[in-house]
Amino acid sequence: MKKRSERIYPDEQETWPEERLKRYQFRRIKRVLRHAQENLPFYSRRFGAANVDPESVANLEDFSKLPTFNKGDVLREISEKESFATGMEALDPSEPAVLCMTSGTLGTAFLYLPRKWRSLRGDSLARAYRWAGLRSGMRMLMAAPAWHSLAVQETRVVERLGVTCVIPWGTFLPRFSVNFLAALKDIRPAFVSIFLPMLYALLAECRRAEVSPREAFSSVEYLLVVGAPMTPTSRRHLREEIRVRDIFEGLGNPEGLTAMECSYHRGHHVFMDCCYVEIIDPKSGAPAPAGTRGSVVLTSLIPEGSVYIRYDSEDIGEMLPGRCECGRTWPLLEIYDRRANTVQVAGKEIVPYDVRLCLDEVAELRGFPFAVIRARNEMASLSMVIQRPPVEELQQVEARLMSLLSERLGIESNLKWTQHLPERWKGVAVIEERDWEVARV
């Protein structure tokens, strides 16, 4: 049976036929290419070095042959110029703008975001929040840090949807979970936007303070989580523990990606009005077919502020085959982790999400912190450390997990248990073997 709420489309573009969507996106790509060639030296130099004329790009296949770049290239530009201005942005001193940071495992870069960018991207994000249940008049608790582009966009969402927004002191770091829990109980929001690692830290704080999660979240109707992939089993477990109407996972990055789940939770619909996403084979650079993992390559379709064209995000993802039951025709995307967090085990590429899928099948380990221990060279078996659960039959728990890892991933594994595993502020679950050995000394 179709969900009635999913059959109401505030924007008819969400159900356009595939060919119409492709034509629409290509027109926007051409506009961005012209803007880059005429106004952005970073791209005019790259196009010239590759002997590529953007005007000769006649279709999406031609576009897929343009050179990609990654964050390392951006960081080198910043270092060489000794300035955040890399030539990827058209600076206009007459227009109000903000300078935001892009953080992560690969280093800090900067985004120049003028008012026009905030309006265009924020308006698109407002659609995502509507999908997640946010409505006019609601009280919203937000955890995005002020330096992040998400905070800039969320202020626009607040304006567009007419909601009351509260930001607790300390933003999203797990060590501020005490502050967040106090705000949750005092403010009693109906909608919470939160980083997934912070949500788990918040639930841990509930246990420490002997507060029922259902009591702490009693006013909350919907949760929107970002920052780390959430498995289907963990979503069901969190809904049961917190007792909210639904939990949605948003997907995006500061460089321009916006994708969002609908209430069917089958994947993340790529927002076709603001970004174009490709999945490519990291070795050959060729397009990867739907259902095949590859590198996520992004193009922002908003020719304002910092512009990213065929940017290799160095994320691992895939386009999901088939159509969503909600009726929307926007493609479905899933991202599993950063390429920097992969481990090579017995000839297979494994990411922490693959391991978490198995852990979530063992009830005693759901939500418990874990880390993969990565050796310098390819490993014959998966080595991992898990925070010990409060159970007596630990050997039985270990046996079930090892069996699942063997069955699902086709690899052997060895486990180490620890009383306390430090929570990583962004949910990173890979520890280098040398660092782990030093930490144990």
C-alpha positions in Angstrom: 0.0 0.0 0.0 1.4 3.4 -1.0 2.0 5.9 1.8 -0.3 8.8 1.3 2.2 11.4 2.4 4.6 10.2 -0.2 2.1 10.8 -3.0 2.0 14.6 -2.4 4.7 16.3 -4.5 5.4 19.9 -3.7 7.7 20.0 -6.8 6.6 18.2 -9.9 10.3 17.9 -10.9 10.6 15.0 -8.4 8.6 12.8 -10.8 10.0 13.9 -14.2 10.8 11.1 -16.6 14.5 10.1 -16.6 15.3 11.6 -20.0 13.8 14.9 -19.1 15.9 14.9 -15.9 19.0 14.2 -17.9 18.3 17.1 -20.3 17.6 19.4 -17.4 20.8 18.5 -15.6 22.9 18.8 -18.8 21.6 22.4 -19.3 22.7 23.2 -15.8 26.1 21.6 -16.3 26.7 23.6 -19.4 25.8 26.8 -17.5 28.3 25.9 -14.8 31.0 25.0 -17.3 30.6 28.4 -19.0 30.8 30.1 -15.6 34.0 28.2 -14.8 35.7 28.9 -18.1 35.0 32.6 -18.0 35.4 33.3 -14.2 37.3 30.6 -12.4 41.0 30.4 -13.1 41.3 27.0 -11.3 39.2 25.4 -14.0 40.4 27.4 -17.0 43.9 26.3 -16.3 42.9 22.6 -15.8 40.8 22.6 -19.0 43.7 24.1 -20.9 46.2 21.6 -19.5 43.9 18.8 -20.5 43.3 20.3 -24.0 39.6 20.4 -23.3 37.2 23.0 -24.6 34.1 23.1 -22.4 32.0 24.4 -25.3 32.7 21.1 -27.1 30.9 19.1 -24.4 27.8 18.0 -26.2 26.3 15.4 -23.8 26.8 13.7 -20.4 29.2 11.2 -22.0 31.5 14.0 -23.1 31.2 15.6 -19.7 32.4 12.3 -18.0 35.7 12.7 -19.9 36.6 16.0 -18.2 39.4 15.6 -15.7 38.6 15.0 -12.0 40.3 16.4 -9.0 40.3 15.8 -5.3 40.8 17.5 -2.0 44.5 17.1 -2.2 44.6 19.3 -5.3 42.6 22.0 -3.4 44.9 21.8 -0.4 48.0 22.2 -2.7 46.4 25.3 -4.3 45.8 26.8 -0.9 49.4 26.0 0.1 51.0 27.4 -3.0 48.8 30.6 -3.0 49.0 31.0 0.8 45.3 31.9 0.5 41.9 30.2 0.8 41.1 31.7 -2.6 42.0 28.9 -5.1 40.4 30.3 -8.2 37.4 28.0 -7.7 35.3 31.0 -6.6 34.2 34.2 -8.2 34.7 36.8 -5.4 32.3 39.7 -5.3 33.1 42.2 -2.5 29.8 43.9 -2.9 27.8 40.8 -1.9 27.6 39.5 1.6 29.3 36.1 2.0 30.6 33.7 4.6 33.8 31.6 4.7 33.2 28.0 5.9 35.5 25.1 6.5 35.5 21.6 5.1 37.0 19.3 7.7 37.7 15.6 7.7 40.4 13.0 7.5 42.0 14.6 4.4 42.7 18.2 5.8 40.9 21.5 6.1 39.8 23.5 3.0 37.5 26.5 2.8 34.3 27.4 1.0 33.3 30.9 -0.1 29.5 31.1 0.2 27.7 34.3 -0.9 24.1 35.0 -0.1 22.9 33.6 -3.4 24.5 30.2 -2.7 22.9 30.2 0.7 19.4 30.9 -0.8 19.7 28.3 -3.6 21.2 25.5 -1.6 19.2 26.3 1.5 15.9 26.2 -0.5 16.8 22.8 -1.8 17.7 21.6 1.7 14.3 22.9 3.0 12.8 20.2 0.7 14.9 17.6 2.4 13.8 18.7 5.8 10.1 18.6 4.7 10.7 15.0 3.6 12.0 14.3 7.1 8.9 15.6 8.8 9.9 19.2 9.7 6.8 21.5 9.6 6.1 25.1 10.2 5.7 26.0 13.9 7.8 23.1 15.1 10.7 23.5 17.6 13.9 22.2 16.2 17.1 21.3 18.0 20.2 21.6 15.7 23.7 20.3 16.3 25.6 21.6 13.2 28.7 23.6 14.1 28.7 27.2 13.1 31.8 26.8 10.9 30.1 24.1 8.7 28.2 24.9 5.6 25.3 22.8 6.9 24.7 25.5 9.5 24.6 28.2 6.8 22.0 26.2 4.9 20.0 25.3 8.0 19.5 29.0 8.9 17.8 29.3 5.5 15.7 26.2 6.2 14.5 27.9 9.5 13.5 31.0 7.5 11.7 29.1 4.7 9.8 26.7 6.9 9.0 29.0 9.8 10.4 26.9 12.7 12.0 27.8 16.0 15.6 26.6 16.1 17.7 26.0 19.2 21.5 25.3 19.1 22.9 23.8 22.3 26.4 24.9 23.5 29.2 22.6 22.3 27.7 21.5 18.9 28.3 17.9 17.9 31.3 16.7 19.8 30.5 13.6 21.9 32.0 15.2 25.0 29.2 17.8 24.9 26.5 15.1 25.2 25.7 16.4 28.7 24.8 19.8 27.3 22.8 18.3 24.5 20.8 16.1 26.9 20.0 19.1 29.1 18.9 21.1 26.1 16.7 18.1 24.9 14.9 17.9 28.2 14.6 21.7 28.7 13.6 22.7 25.1 11.4 19.7 24.3 11.8 19.9 20.5 9.6 18.1 18.0 12.4 17.7 15.5 16.1 17.0 16.1 18.9 17.3 13.5 22.0 15.5 14.8 25.2 13.8 13.8 24.9 10.0 14.2 28.0 9.6 16.4 26.6 12.3 18.7 23.3 10.5 18.9 25.0 7.4 20.2 27.0 9.5 22.7 23.7 11.0 23.8 22.2 7.6 24.4 25.3 6.6 26.3 24.9 9.7 28.5 21.2 8.7 29.1 22.5 5.4 30.4 25.1 7.1 32.6 22.6 9.5 34.0 20.0 6.7 34.4 17.6 8.6 32.2 15.3 6.6 29.9 15.9 7.5 26.2 12.1 7.4 25.7 11.7 10.0 28.4 14.6 12.1 27.1 13.1 12.1 23.6 9.5 12.1 24.6 8.7 15.4 22.8 10.6 14.4 19.6 8.6 13.2 16.6 11.3 13.0 14.0 15.1 12.6 13.9 17.3 13.6 11.0 20.8 12.1 11.3 23.9 12.8 9.2 27.7 12.3 9.4 27.9 8.5 9.3 26.0 5.7 7.5 23.2 4.1 9.5 22.4 0.5 8.9 18.7 -0.7 8.5 19.0 -2.7 11.6 20.4 0.2 13.7 17.5 2.4 12.5 14.9 -0.1 13.7 16.8 -0.5 17.0 17.0 3.2 17.5 13.3 3.8 16.7 12.4 1.1 19.3 14.8 2.6 21.9 13.8 6.2 21.4 10.2 5.8 20.3 10.0 8.5 17.6 7.8 8.4 14.6 10.7 8.0 12.2 14.4 8.5 11.7 15.8 9.9 8.5 19.3 9.9 7.2 20.6 12.8 5.2 23.5 12.6 2.8 25.7 15.4 1.6 29.0 17.2 1.7 30.1 20.8 1.8 31.3 20.6 -1.8 27.7 20.4 -3.1 26.2 17.0 -2.6 22.6 16.9 -1.3 20.7 13.6 -1.1 17.9 12.5 1.2 15.8 9.5 2.1 12.1 9.4 1.7 10.0 7.5 4.2 10.6 4.2 2.3 14.3 4.3 3.4 15.4 2.5 0.3 18.3 4.9 -0.4 19.0 8.6 -0.8 17.4 10.5 -3.6 20.0 12.7 -5.3 18.6 16.3 -5.5 18.8 16.8 -9.2 18.4 20.6 -9.0 21.6 21.3 -7.2 24.1 18.5 -7.9 25.1 15.9 -10.5 26.6 12.6 -9.2 28.7 10.0 -11.0 30.0 6.7 -9.7 33.3 5.8 -11.4 35.7 2.9 -11.2 38.6 4.3 -9.2 41.2 2.5 -11.4 39.9 3.1 -14.9 37.8 6.3 -14.4 35.0 4.6 -16.3 31.4 4.9 -15.2 30.4 2.2 -12.8 27.0 0.4 -13.4 24.2 0.7 -10.9 24.7 -1.7 -8.0 28.5 -1.5 -8.2 30.6 0.4 -5.7 33.0 3.0 -6.9 34.3 6.6 -6.2 31.6 9.3 -5.8 32.3 12.1 -8.2 30.3 15.3 -7.7 29.5 18.4 -9.7 27.7 21.3 -8.1 25.0 22.8 -10.3 24.9 26.2 -8.5 27.2 28.7 -10.2 27.7 30.8 -7.1 30.5 30.8 -4.5 33.0 28.0 -4.5 32.2 25.7 -7.4 33.2 22.0 -7.6 33.2 20.3 -11.1 33.9 16.6 -11.3 35.2 16.6 -7.8 36.3 13.1 -6.6 35.0 13.2 -3.0 37.0 10.0 -2.3 33.9 8.5 -0.9 32.9 4.9 -1.7 29.3 4.7 -2.9 26.9 3.2 -5.5 23.8 4.1 -7.4 21.1 1.7 -6.4 19.2 -0.1 -9.2 15.5 0.2 -9.7 12.9 2.8 -8.8 11.8 3.8 -5.3 8.2 2.9 -4.3 7.5 6.6 -3.4 7.2 7.4 -7.1 10.0 9.9 -7.3 12.3 9.4 -10.3 15.4 11.0 -8.7 18.2 8.4 -8.6 19.1 6.6 -5.4 22.5 6.9 -3.9 24.3 5.1 -1.0 27.6 6.1 0.4 29.5 3.7 2.7 32.7 5.5 3.8 35.8 7.4 2.8 38.3 5.5 0.7 40.8 6.4 3.3 38.9 4.1 5.7 39.1 0.9 3.6 41.1 -2.1 4.6 42.4 -4.9 2.3 41.6 -8.3 3.6 42.4 -11.5 1.7 42.0 -9.7 -1.7 38.8 -7.9 -0.7 38.1 -4.2 0.0 36.3 -3.9 3.3 34.8 -0.7 4.9 33.6 -0.3 8.5 30.0 -0.2 7.3 30.3 -3.8 6.1 31.5 -4.8 9.6 28.7 -2.8 11.3 26.1 -4.6 9.2 27.3 -7.9 10.8 27.6 -6.4 14.3 24.0 -5.2 14.1 22.8 -8.7 13.5 24.1 -9.6 17.0 21.7 -8.0 19.5 24.3 -7.7 22.2 26.6 -5.6 20.0 24.2 -3.1 18.4 25.4 0.4 18.9 28.6 -0.7 20.6 31.8 1.1 19.5 34.2 -0.9 17.5 37.3 -0.3 15.3 39.1 -2.1 12.5 42.8 -2.4 13.2 44.6 -1.8 9.8 48.0 -3.2 9.1 50.4 -1.4 6.7 50.0 -4.2 4.1 47.1 -6.4 3.0 45.8 -8.6 5.8 45.0 -12.3 5.6 42.2 -11.8 8.2 40.2 -9.0 9.6 41.5 -7.6 12.9 39.1 -5.6 15.1 38.6 -4.3 18.6 35.1 -4.0 20.2 34.0 -2.5 23.4 33.0 -5.4 25.6 29.2 -5.7 26.1 27.9 -6.5 29.6 27.1 -10.1 29.0 28.3 -13.3 30.7 28.5 -15.6 27.6 31.0 -13.5 25.7 32.4 -16.5 23.8 29.0 -17.3 22.3 28.6 -13.6 21.2 32.1 -13.8 19.6 31.3 -17.0 17.8 28.1 -15.6 16.3 29.9 -12.5 15.1 32.8 -14.4 13.5 30.3 -16.7 11.8 28.5 -13.7 10.3 31.7 -12.1 9.1 32.7 -15.3 7.4 29.3 -15.9 5.8 28.6 -12.3 4.7 32.0 -11.0 3.8 33.8 -14.2 3.1 36.8 -13.5 5.3 38.3 -14.8 8.5 38.6 -12.5 11.5 40.1 -12.2 14.9 38.5 -10.1 17.7 39.9 -8.2 20.7 37.7 -7.0 23.5 38.3 -3.8 25.4 36.5 -2.2 28.4 36.6 1.3 26.9 37.1 2.3 23.2 37.5 6.1 22.8 34.6 7.5 20.8 35.8 9.2 17.6 34.3 12.7 17.1 33.3 11.8 13.5 32.7 8.1 13.9 35.9 7.0 12.3 36.3 3.3 12.9 39.7 2.5 11.6 42.9 2.5 13.8 46.3 2.0 12.3 48.0 -1.0 13.8 51.0 1.0 14.9 48.8 3.5 16.8 46.9 0.7 18.5 50.1 -1.0 19.7 51.3 2.3 21.1 48.0 3.0 22.8 48.2 -0.4 24.6 51.7 0.2 26.0 
